[in-house]
Amino acid sequence: MELLDLKDTADGLRIDVKVQPNARRSGWAGLHAGRIKVALAAPPVDGKANKALIRFLADFTSVPGSGIEILRGETSREKTVLIRGLRAERMRELLQKSGLRRPGDETQGQHS
């Protein structure tokens, strides 16, 4: 059973995230209900958290920001994001290398 819901599409990878704005620093905050939790240092006003999420995912995946689009949840903490040109298998590799762990694990991986 897969804990993380990653979906390959014709355009790239569709991923569900839950954002935690106003964090002390941006980074992975764990897994929850098939979603990756992402802590963002940006506030949830004027699209700042959305821009920070796109920048964070672009840095993490090496996909240009223009290749990342929020499909659903622009004004919600729960979002569905498309990362063009990335496949689920590659994202799993990147997440594993980052040290991201399941909820309840003693430590949580962070990406600065």
VEXDREN-2710 file (C-alpha; in Angstrom, 1 decimal):
% VEXDREN-2710
k/r/px/py/pz
1/MET/0.0/0.0/0.0
2/GLU/1.4/3.4/-1.0
3/LEU/1.3/6.1/1.7
4/LEU/2.0/8.9/-0.7
5/ASP/-0.4/9.6/-3.6
6/LEU/1.7/10.5/-6.7
7/LYS/0.0/10.4/-10.0
8/ASP/1.8/10.2/-13.4
9/THR/-0.1/12.1/-16.1
10/ALA/0.6/12.8/-19.8
11/ASP/1.9/16.2/-18.7
12/GLY/4.0/15.2/-15.7
13/LEU/3.5/14.4/-12.0
14/ARG/0.4/15.4/-10.1
15/ILE/1.0/15.6/-6.4
16/ASP/-1.2/16.5/-3.4
17/VAL/0.4/18.7/-0.8
18/LYS/-0.7/20.3/2.4
19/VAL/1.0/23.6/3.1
20/GLN/1.9/25.1/6.5
21/PRO/2.5/28.8/5.9
22/ASN/4.3/31.2/8.3
23/ALA/6.8/28.5/9.3
24/ARG/10.2/29.4/10.6
25/ARG/11.8/28.0/7.5
26/SER/10.6/26.2/4.4
27/GLY/11.0/22.4/4.2
28/TRP/9.3/19.1/4.2
29/ALA/7.1/18.6/7.2
30/GLY/6.1/15.0/6.8
31/LEU/3.4/12.9/5.2
32/HIS/-0.3/13.1/6.1
33/ALA/-3.3/11.2/4.5
34/GLY/-1.5/10.7/1.1
35/ARG/-0.3/14.3/1.0
36/ILE/3.2/15.7/1.5
37/LYS/3.2/18.4/4.2
38/VAL/5.4/21.4/3.2
39/ALA/6.3/24.1/5.7
40/LEU/6.6/27.5/4.0
41/ALA/8.3/30.6/5.5
42/ALA/6.0/32.8/3.5
43/PRO/2.6/34.1/4.8
44/PRO/-0.7/33.0/3.2
45/VAL/-1.4/36.5/1.8
46/ASP/-1.3/37.9/-1.7
47/GLY/-0.3/34.6/-3.2
48/LYS/3.1/34.6/-1.3
49/ALA/2.7/31.1/0.0
50/ASN/1.8/29.8/-3.4
51/LYS/4.8/31.4/-5.0
52/ALA/7.0/30.0/-2.2
53/LEU/5.6/26.5/-2.7
54/ILE/6.4/26.7/-6.5
55/ARG/9.9/28.0/-5.8
56/PHE/10.5/25.3/-3.1
57/LEU/9.3/22.5/-5.5
58/ALA/11.3/24.0/-8.4
59/ASP/14.5/24.0/-6.3
60/PHE/13.8/20.5/-5.0
61/THR/13.0/18.9/-8.3
62/SER/15.2/21.0/-10.6
63/VAL/12.1/21.7/-12.7
64/PRO/11.8/25.4/-13.7
65/GLY/9.1/27.3/-11.8
66/SER/7.3/27.8/-15.1
67/GLY/6.9/24.0/-15.2
68/ILE/5.0/23.9/-11.9
69/GLU/1.3/24.8/-11.6
70/ILE/-1.2/24.7/-8.8
71/LEU/-4.2/22.9/-10.3
72/ARG/-6.4/23.1/-7.3
73/GLY/-6.5/24.8/-3.9
74/GLU/-5.0/28.2/-4.7
75/THR/-6.7/29.6/-1.6
76/SER/-6.6/26.4/0.5
77/ARG/-3.9/24.7/2.5
78/GLU/-4.6/21.5/0.6
79/LYS/-3.4/21.8/-3.0
80/THR/-2.9/19.7/-6.1
81/VAL/0.2/20.6/-8.0
82/LEU/1.4/19.6/-11.5
83/ILE/5.1/19.2/-12.0
84/ARG/5.7/19.0/-15.7
85/GLY/8.3/16.6/-17.0
86/LEU/8.7/14.8/-13.7
87/ARG/7.6/11.2/-13.1
88/ALA/6.5/9.6/-9.8
89/GLU/9.4/7.3/-9.7
90/ARG/11.9/10.2/-9.8
91/MET/10.0/12.1/-7.1
92/ARG/10.0/9.1/-4.8
93/GLU/13.8/8.9/-5.3
94/LEU/14.2/12.6/-4.5
95/LEU/12.0/12.3/-1.4
96/GLN/13.9/9.3/-0.2
97/LYS/17.2/11.1/-0.6
98/SER/15.8/14.1/1.3
99/GLY/15.1/11.9/4.4
100/LEU/11.3/12.5/4.4
101/ARG/9.7/10.1/6.8
102/ARG/6.2/8.9/7.7
103/PRO/4.3/10.6/10.5
104/GLY/5.4/9.2/13.9
105/ASP/9.0/8.6/12.8
106/GLU/11.5/10.0/15.2
107/THR/12.9/12.6/12.8
108/GLN/11.4/14.4/9.8
109/GLY/13.5/15.2/6.7
110/GLN/14.0/18.9/5.9
111/HIS/15.0/20.5/2.6
112/SER/16.5/23.9/2.9
END
